[in-house]
Amino acid sequence: MAPRPVALYLPLDALQVVLAWLLPSGAVVVGALGQFMLALVLLAIAFGVWLRLWRGRKKRRAMARAMGRTPR
């Protein structure tokens, strides 16, 4: 295997230092991902409830129309 050029060591070290300084710690990232996943789960639940209510309303309107009543 060919040896790596020594000229790349300094830029790679500098990049590593900059990334370590800019990026938050692992606990912060895990916490943020947890919050994001919780938001997605709650959004999915809210969408399911909304869809259930919308379908029920649609069904009630169709039944009212079939019985000759005006829907609310």
C-alpha positions, 0 to 999 in steps of 0.5 A: 500500500502506498504511503499517504502524502504528508501534505494532507495531514494538516488540512484533514486535522484542521477539518476535524477540529472545525467539525468538532467545534461546529457540530454539537455533541452526540447527546444533543444530536440524539436528543434532537433526533428523538424530538423529531421522531416524536413529532413525526409520530404525533403528526401521524396520529393526528393525521389518522384521527383527522382522516377517521373523522373526515371519513365518518363525516363523509359517510354520515352525509351519504347516509343523510342524502340517501334518506332524503335529509339535508346534510349539516 
